[in-house]
Amino acid sequence: MSTATTTSTRALIALDIDGTLIDGEQRIPTGTVEALDLVRAAGHEVVLASGRSLAGLLPIATRLGLTHGWAVCSNGSLTVRLDRATPSGYDVVEARTFDPAPVIRRALDVAPSVRVAVEEVGWGWRTSGTFEPGELNGQQKTLLLADLMAEPATRVALAAPGVRRYTDALRACGVTVAPQGPDWLDVTAPGVNKAAALDAVRAHLRIPAEHTVAVGDGVNDLDMLAWAAHSVAMGQAPAIVRSAANETTDSIEQAGVLPVLASLVPPVDSTLSRLAAQIATAERTAPGPVVLRVWHGSGPDLARCETWALQDGHWVRHAPIPSGVGVTMRAIETAALDAGMPYPRGDEGRRRAQWRSVTGDGPAGFELPLSGL
């Protein structure tokens, strides 16, 4: 496949989850987490963009190692910042809500047997009846229809045999209606889709539109693929999705996302440890001379490692070192040497690494120059 973006240019990488990062059995292809770590170490912003509710996204994000950063849920209805230091593990940045009553009433008119589920952010769903395991992410509680229609909603799911044929009738209620099969419709606020939510994240991060990459496999990814400067469809995607993308990679069964992620980072020695490989990747993609910074605190990470680069006379945060979470400073020294990056040492005795104290983002911090600074 072609290179999705220049490896030294900070980019926003939008990734669908189901069919892109996990298969139908909820398995993550071997090598995916390691590849994501390298992409992040190169300074890119990885943003999960899923049709899943937040309750369904959070456990997958944890398995992928993406516990810090941005995520778009429920096809664009919800944008969150993932942060393990917060009590819930996330902060809601924007929730795009609508009045669900008109579309629920209309659905009952055209399909009296319809089952209704209203998303409850971060918890699960309020429902008109029982949904089978796997139909909805998160927990469920059954309420009267009047209660389901009483408050603004981020997303409503409508399930009934053949309900897709009523898509246009329900759109006439002034909402976004996305078919998820012949018997299922997702309803969100007007103008809601993954692309609109991602573009707001891109603007906040000050990443140029031409430095965006998206990978997906579903019809709900069409707007996202059109939005990205470089779009990739998974091999098993429907023809309409594959034709909308700049290129098609292998299927989820063949771990098709891996060559896309590999194209975003410089080649790395396969014999290096994960920590050393990430340090090498960060150093090679940084915009200037690099230091490794270690922050010690009392939060869930206890200690974390980042690369900072000198750019235009100022120190800027370049990238996290994901495998540096919770490791010792000695382990970081060893990994840097393994990656071929010597650092200043003392002149006597055991010639220990010369870490320098820094202040700023954390209760205590130390930095180790990698570029002769």
NUFILUM-724754 format. One record per residue (C-alpha): residue in three letters; x, y, z. Coordinates in steps of 0.2 Angstrom, whole numbers. Layout:
# NUFILUM-724754
> resn, x, y, z
> ALA, X, Y, Z
...
# end
This chain:
# NUFILUM-724754
> resn, x, y, z
> MET, 0, 0, 0
> SER, 5, 18, -2
> THR, 12, 29, 12
> ALA, -3, 37, 21
> THR, 6, 52, 27
> THR, 24, 58, 29
> THR, 30, 50, 45
> SER, 38, 66, 52
> THR, 22, 76, 51
> ARG, 10, 76, 65
> ALA, -6, 69, 59
> LEU, -23, 64, 66
> ILE, -27, 46, 63
> ALA, -45, 42, 65
> LEU, -49, 23, 67
> ASP, -65, 14, 67
> ILE, -66, 0, 80
> ASP, -77, -15, 74
> GLY, -70, -23, 58
> THR, -55, -12, 59
> LEU, -46, -14, 76
> ILE, -56, -29, 82
> ASP, -65, -44, 73
> GLY, -82, -51, 75
> GLU, -76, -62, 90
> GLN, -69, -46, 99
> ARG, -51, -51, 96
> ILE, -38, -38, 92
> PRO, -26, -44, 79
> THR, -8, -48, 85
> GLY, 3, -33, 83
> THR, -10, -20, 84
> VAL, -7, -13, 101
> GLU, 12, -12, 97
> ALA, 9, -3, 81
> LEU, -3, 9, 89
> ASP, 11, 13, 102
> LEU, 23, 17, 89
> VAL, 11, 28, 80
> ARG, 8, 38, 96
> ALA, 27, 38, 99
> ALA, 29, 46, 82
> GLY, 19, 61, 88
> HIS, 3, 57, 79
> GLU, -14, 59, 87
> VAL, -24, 42, 87
> VAL, -43, 45, 88
> LEU, -55, 31, 90
> ALA, -71, 35, 80
> SER, -84, 22, 83
> GLY, -103, 19, 81
> ARG, -101, 11, 98
> SER, -109, 19, 113
> LEU, -96, 26, 126
> ALA, -99, 11, 137
> GLY, -95, -1, 123
> LEU, -79, 9, 118
> LEU, -71, 11, 135
> PRO, -66, -7, 137
> ILE, -59, -9, 120
> ALA, -49, 7, 122
> THR, -41, 0, 137
> ARG, -37, -16, 128
> LEU, -29, -6, 114
> GLY, -19, 4, 127
> LEU, -28, 20, 122
> THR, -32, 27, 139
> HIS, -27, 45, 136
> GLY, -33, 55, 121
> TRP, -48, 59, 111
> ALA, -62, 47, 105
> VAL, -78, 50, 95
> CYS, -93, 38, 100
> SER, -111, 34, 94
> ASN, -107, 39, 76
> GLY, -102, 57, 81
> SER, -115, 61, 95
> LEU, -102, 61, 109
> THR, -84, 67, 109
> VAL, -73, 63, 125
> ARG, -56, 65, 132
> LEU, -50, 48, 139
> ASP, -40, 51, 155
> ARG, -36, 37, 167
> ALA, -33, 50, 181
> THR, -52, 55, 181
> PRO, -64, 45, 191
> SER, -74, 39, 176
> GLY, -59, 37, 165
> TYR, -65, 51, 153
> ASP, -72, 68, 152
> VAL, -86, 73, 140
> VAL, -81, 87, 128
> GLU, -97, 88, 118
> ALA, -113, 79, 118
> ARG, -124, 82, 103
> THR, -142, 79, 109
> PHE, -160, 80, 102
> ASP, -178, 78, 107
> PRO, -181, 60, 104
> ALA, -200, 61, 107
> PRO, -206, 65, 88
> VAL, -195, 51, 80
> ILE, -200, 38, 93
> ARG, -219, 42, 91
> ARG, -217, 41, 72
> ALA, -208, 25, 74
> LEU, -222, 18, 84
> ASP, -234, 24, 71
> VAL, -225, 15, 56
> ALA, -219, 0, 66
> PRO, -230, -3, 82
> SER, -219, -18, 87
> VAL, -203, -7, 87
> ARG, -191, -9, 102
> VAL, -183, 7, 108
> ALA, -167, 10, 117
> VAL, -161, 28, 122
> GLU, -142, 29, 126
> GLU, -137, 34, 144
> VAL, -119, 41, 142
> GLY, -106, 30, 150
> TRP, -118, 18, 157
> GLY, -128, 9, 144
> TRP, -146, 11, 138
> ARG, -164, 15, 144
> THR, -176, 3, 134
> SER, -194, 0, 131
> GLY, -191, -19, 132
> THR, -177, -32, 133
> PHE, -163, -32, 120
> GLU, -153, -48, 118
> PRO, -134, -48, 124
> GLY, -123, -41, 111
> GLU, -137, -30, 103
> LEU, -132, -15, 115
> ASN, -116, -11, 123
> GLY, -117, -8, 142
> GLN, -131, -11, 154
> GLN, -150, -9, 152
> LYS, -165, -4, 162
> THR, -183, -4, 156
> LEU, -194, 11, 157
> LEU, -210, 17, 151
> LEU, -210, 25, 134
> ALA, -215, 42, 141
> ASP, -200, 41, 152
> LEU, -189, 37, 136
> MET, -196, 52, 127
> ALA, -194, 64, 142
> GLU, -176, 70, 141
> PRO, -164, 75, 127
> ALA, -154, 60, 120
> THR, -138, 58, 111
> ARG, -144, 42, 102
> VAL, -159, 32, 100
> ALA, -159, 14, 93
> LEU, -175, 7, 84
> ALA, -176, -12, 81
> ALA, -190, -20, 72
> PRO, -192, -32, 57
> GLY, -189, -22, 41
> VAL, -188, -6, 50
> ARG, -175, 1, 37
> ARG, -189, 4, 25
> TYR, -195, 18, 36
> THR, -179, 27, 35
> ASP, -185, 42, 25
> ALA, -201, 43, 35
> LEU, -191, 45, 51
> ARG, -179, 57, 44
> ALA, -193, 68, 40
> CYS, -193, 71, 59
> GLY, -178, 82, 57
> VAL, -165, 69, 64
> THR, -151, 59, 57
> VAL, -156, 41, 53
> ALA, -142, 28, 50
> PRO, -147, 10, 45
> GLN, -137, -3, 53
> GLY, -145, -18, 44
> PRO, -163, -21, 38
> ASP, -170, -22, 56
> TRP, -160, -8, 65
> LEU, -159, 10, 64
> ASP, -148, 22, 74
> VAL, -155, 40, 77
> THR, -145, 55, 81
> ALA, -146, 74, 81
> PRO, -147, 83, 64
> GLY, -130, 84, 55
> VAL, -121, 72, 67
> ASN, -108, 60, 59
> LYS, -91, 54, 63
> ALA, -83, 67, 51
> ALA, -91, 82, 59
> ALA, -85, 77, 77
> LEU, -68, 73, 70
> ASP, -66, 89, 62
> ALA, -69, 98, 78
> VAL, -56, 88, 87
> ARG, -44, 91, 72
> ALA, -47, 110, 74
> HIS, -44, 109, 93
> LEU, -28, 100, 90
> ARG, -22, 112, 77
> ILE, -19, 99, 64
> PRO, -20, 104, 46
> ALA, -34, 96, 36
> GLU, -21, 89, 24
> HIS, -13, 79, 38
> THR, -28, 67, 42
> VAL, -30, 49, 39
> ALA, -45, 38, 42
> VAL, -48, 19, 42
> GLY, -65, 10, 42
> ASP, -76, -3, 35
> GLY, -94, 2, 37
> VAL, -107, 13, 29
> ASN, -107, 24, 44
> ASP, -88, 27, 40
> LEU, -92, 35, 23
> ASP, -93, 53, 29
> MET, -76, 50, 39
> LEU, -68, 43, 24
> ALA, -73, 58, 13
> TRP, -67, 70, 27
> ALA, -49, 62, 28
> ALA, -35, 68, 17
> HIS, -30, 50, 15
> SER, -44, 36, 18
> VAL, -42, 18, 18
> ALA, -56, 5, 18
> MET, -54, -12, 26
> GLY, -54, -27, 13
> GLN, -70, -34, 19
> ALA, -79, -18, 18
> PRO, -94, -16, 6
> ALA, -91, -10, -12
> ILE, -98, 7, -8
> VAL, -86, 9, 6
> ARG, -71, 3, -4
> SER, -75, 14, -19
> ALA, -76, 29, -7
> ALA, -58, 27, 0
> ASN, -42, 32, -8
> GLU, -36, 14, -6
> THR, -41, -3, 1
> THR, -30, -13, 13
> ASP, -32, -32, 19
> SER, -47, -38, 29
> ILE, -48, -38, 47
> GLU, -44, -57, 47
> GLN, -28, -52, 39
> ALA, -25, -38, 51
> GLY, -27, -25, 37
> VAL, -24, -10, 48
> LEU, -6, -15, 52
> PRO, 2, -9, 35
> VAL, -8, 7, 37
> LEU, -1, 10, 54
> ALA, 17, 5, 49
> SER, 16, 18, 35
> LEU, 15, 31, 48
> VAL, 31, 28, 56
> PRO, 49, 26, 51
> PRO, 56, 8, 50
> VAL, 62, 1, 66
> ASP, 74, -13, 71
> SER, 63, -28, 75
> THR, 75, -34, 88
> LEU, 72, -19, 99
> SER, 61, -20, 115
> ARG, 45, -11, 114
> LEU, 52, 3, 125
> ALA, 68, 5, 114
> ALA, 58, 5, 98
> GLN, 46, 19, 104
> ILE, 61, 29, 110
> ALA, 70, 27, 93
> THR, 54, 31, 84
> ALA, 51, 47, 94
> GLU, 69, 53, 92
> ARG, 68, 50, 73
> THR, 51, 60, 71
> ALA, 54, 74, 82
> PRO, 56, 92, 75
> GLY, 72, 96, 84
> PRO, 84, 90, 98
> VAL, 76, 78, 110
> VAL, 75, 75, 129
> LEU, 66, 61, 138
> ARG, 56, 67, 152
> VAL, 50, 57, 166
> TRP, 36, 63, 178
> HIS, 33, 55, 195
> GLY, 16, 56, 203
> SER, 3, 48, 213
> GLY, -10, 44, 200
> PRO, -14, 28, 191
> ASP, 1, 29, 180
> LEU, 13, 32, 195
> ALA, 27, 37, 182
> ARG, 26, 41, 164
> CYS, 39, 45, 150
> GLU, 37, 58, 136
> THR, 49, 65, 123
> TRP, 50, 84, 121
> ALA, 59, 93, 107
> LEU, 67, 110, 105
> GLN, 58, 119, 91
> ASP, 61, 138, 87
> GLY, 70, 140, 104
> HIS, 56, 133, 114
> TRP, 53, 115, 121
> VAL, 37, 107, 115
> ARG, 30, 90, 120
> HIS, 32, 79, 105
> ALA, 25, 62, 110
> PRO, 22, 50, 124
> ILE, 32, 34, 126
> PRO, 18, 22, 130
> SER, 29, 8, 137
> GLY, 37, 21, 148
> VAL, 22, 21, 160
> GLY, 27, 14, 177
> VAL, 45, 9, 172
> THR, 61, 14, 181
> MET, 73, 28, 175
> ARG, 87, 14, 174
> ALA, 76, 4, 162
> ILE, 73, 20, 151
> GLU, 92, 23, 151
> THR, 95, 5, 145
> ALA, 82, 6, 132
> ALA, 89, 22, 125
> LEU, 107, 14, 124
> ASP, 99, -1, 115
> ALA, 91, 11, 102
> GLY, 108, 18, 99
> MET, 105, 35, 107
> PRO, 119, 39, 120
> TYR, 116, 52, 133
> PRO, 127, 63, 144
> ARG, 135, 54, 159
> GLY, 146, 58, 174
> ASP, 165, 58, 173
> GLU, 169, 47, 188
> GLY, 164, 31, 197
> ARG, 150, 22, 188
> ARG, 147, 36, 176
> ARG, 128, 37, 179
> ALA, 116, 45, 167
> GLN, 115, 64, 170
> TRP, 97, 67, 173
> ARG, 91, 85, 175
> SER, 77, 91, 186
> VAL, 63, 100, 177
> THR, 47, 108, 183
> GLY, 30, 108, 175
> ASP, 18, 94, 171
> GLY, 19, 84, 186
> PRO, 24, 84, 205
> ALA, 42, 79, 200
> GLY, 51, 78, 184
> PHE, 68, 73, 177
> GLU, 74, 74, 159
> LEU, 88, 65, 150
> PRO, 95, 73, 134
> LEU, 97, 62, 119
> SER, 105, 74, 107
> GLY, 120, 81, 115
> LEU, 111, 95, 124
# end
